[in-house]
Amino acid sequence: MGVLMPKYGSFNPSVPEPSPITGWYDTDFADYPNLPTTLYEMNDDEWAARLNGFYAISGGQLVSYTPPTPPPTADQVYAQKVADGITITSTSNSALNGTYPIDSASFAQTGAIARDASSGLGLPHDTATVAINDTDGNPHNFDEASVIALYKAERNLLSTLGTQRDVMAGGGEPVWPPQSATIP
């Protein structure tokens, strides 16, 4: 049996410690003509443990490492904002006060009702009010004017959220709006 060759973990010393291991090299298994220049030579126990987590170099030693959580993407932040809904305060009917969903299906449904009401078709079934559920599933009875106002508030918020998502995706600093509105 021949002499066992070293096993290595490569890392970037310019990354602040702990410097994550970025590659594993077993010179018994393969011939690496271009090994990285910064290597940590591992003993057999360290090499065996490499499959059980993430590792880094700190103070010249191999240490267990928890990678930092990456910041959320623009789409993830936008999705959370949409999931948070919009908080509505009515100046004329406190029974409408609540937080309403603004996901695509809810927004489309409110929009269809509001457009019909504003075009003169009235509310569904020609009733005086229509029940719209808040984010907790509680129904609130909106008349024509209030459902139009709700839709406009949702539309304006979604437009601004979309703009800020695009700012963030482009590398800018978004200015997220308050997720609330006052309607008559």
Secondary structure, 3 states (H helix, E strand, C coil): CCCCCCEEEEECCCCCCCEEEEEEEECCCCCCCCCCCCEEEECHHHHHHHHHCCEEEECCEEEECCCCCCCCCHHHHHHHHHHHCEEEEECCCHHHCEEECCCHHHHHHHHHHHHHHHCCCCCHHHCCCEEEECCCCCEEEECHHHHHHHHHHHHHHHHHHHHHHHHHHCCCCCCCCCCEEEEC
